[in-house]
Amino acid sequence: MENLTKEDFLFFKKELLAEINKLFTNEKMSERDGTDDFLWLRSKAVRRLMEISPSTLQNLRISGKVQYKKIMGSYYYSKDLLKLFS
């Protein structure tokens, strides 16, 4: 069995944070297009642009008419969704 030192944990922490930072940087880059606009919009922005209520957006989600991602309790919708309803 090998003993771990405080320096080992600090090294692991630095490596882990560097990897997490790379993941977030790559994700942000993939969510943007050439105009620096996000490809994913939050519920509030979608409701404002489509001029619909929260319950209407929820009904669209439940019925499967719109694709979405749920991340930590927030819903995100693709900008392509707006093209379908314009």
C-alpha angles and dihedrals in degrees: 000000000000124000117230120219132206088254090056090055092047091051091049090049092053092049093047094049091048091053093047090049090052091051093051092045092051091046093051091049092051092049092058131073129200093287094056091242118137115251090213124060130197122240095259093055092047092049091049094048094045093038094229134135125252090252092053090053090047090052090051089052094047094047090051094240093126131041118227144165124225113211119177094333097315125106121224126194130198117250086233086073090070091057090058094055100039 
